[in-house]
Amino acid sequence: MTPDPELFESMRLELRRGSLVLAVLARLREERYGYTLRQALAGDGLEMEESTLYPLLRRLESQGLLVSEWREEEKRKKRFYRLSPMGEAMLSALADEWRGINASLDKIL
């Protein structure tokens, strides 16, 4: 029996939501601007719409986990993001939590 497509999509998005935060924090150990961040995540198999990424970046910055600065590159202004010291600590703590959850789920599944 196949799951209801709408219900599956809803649950899939719920499952992804927390994972995206961890992935964005991990990818921002290196400074990037939004487009290259999206490309890097897509290359890792985590495609994300701009309408999801940019609000997430603003929220993480407002929470003190990211710092950003505008710079001109290739005659265009681009906003570059990177982890703040608090973001580095949060990434470490969340990665440990993720590993624990993942190990538990591996046992269960």
N, C-alpha and C positions, 0 to 999 in steps of 0.2 A: 504494500500500500504506500502510495506517495503522500507526503504531507500536503496540506492545504497551502498553495503557493503564497497567498497573502500572509498567512500566519507564519510560514517559514521566513518570508522576507522581513517581517517585523522582528522575529526572534534573531535572525541573522544580523540585522542592524544593531540590536541591543547587545549582542555578543561582541560586535566590532567596536562599539563606541568606546569602551574603556581601553581596548587594545590600541586604538588610534592615538590616544594621549601618550601612552608609553612609547609608541613608535616615533611620534613627533619629537618627544623629548630626547630619545636616543639619537635620532638623526641630527638634532641640533647641538650635539657635542661639537660638531663642526659648523662654523658659520655658513648660513645659506640664506638666499632670498626665496620668497614663496614659490616661484616657478621651479627652481632647481630642487626645492624640498619636495614638491609634488612629483617631480620626475624620479627622484631617489626612492620615494615611497612606492611609486608605481613599479619601479624596477625590482623592488622587494616583494611585489605582489599585493601591495596595499594601495589600490587606486583610491583617490579621494577627490571629490569635486571642490572647486574653488569656494563654493558657497558653504562648504563644511570646514575647509582648511583655514581661511582667513578669520572667521569668527573664533575658531579654536586658538589661533595664534594670539589674537587680541586678548582673549580670556586668560591664557597662560601668562601673557605679559602683565596683565592687570593683577594677577595673583603673585607676581614677583618671581616667577619661574624662568622667564625669558627677558632678555634685554634686546633692544633693536636700535638701529640707526639708519638714517637715510643717507645714501651715497649716490653719486653719479657714476654710472658705468655704461660704456657704449652710448654716450650722449643721452642716457635716460636715468631718471632718479629711480632707485630701487631701495626697498627697505630690507636690510639684512638682520637676521635673527640669530641669536645664540643663547645657550643656557646661561643663566645667572648662577652665582655660587649656590643660592637656595635651590635652583633648578637642578644642579648637579647632585645635591644631597637628596632631592626628591626622586630623581631618576634612579639613584642607587637603592633607595628604600623601596620604590615601586618595582624595580627589577627583582629584588629579593622576594617581594610578595608574589610577583608573577611566577617566579620559579617554583615557589611553594605550592601555589594553586595548580600550576601545570603538572607538577609531580603527582599531586593528589588526583587530578583528573585522569592522568595517564593510568594510574592504578585502577580507578573506577571504570574507565572505558575499556 
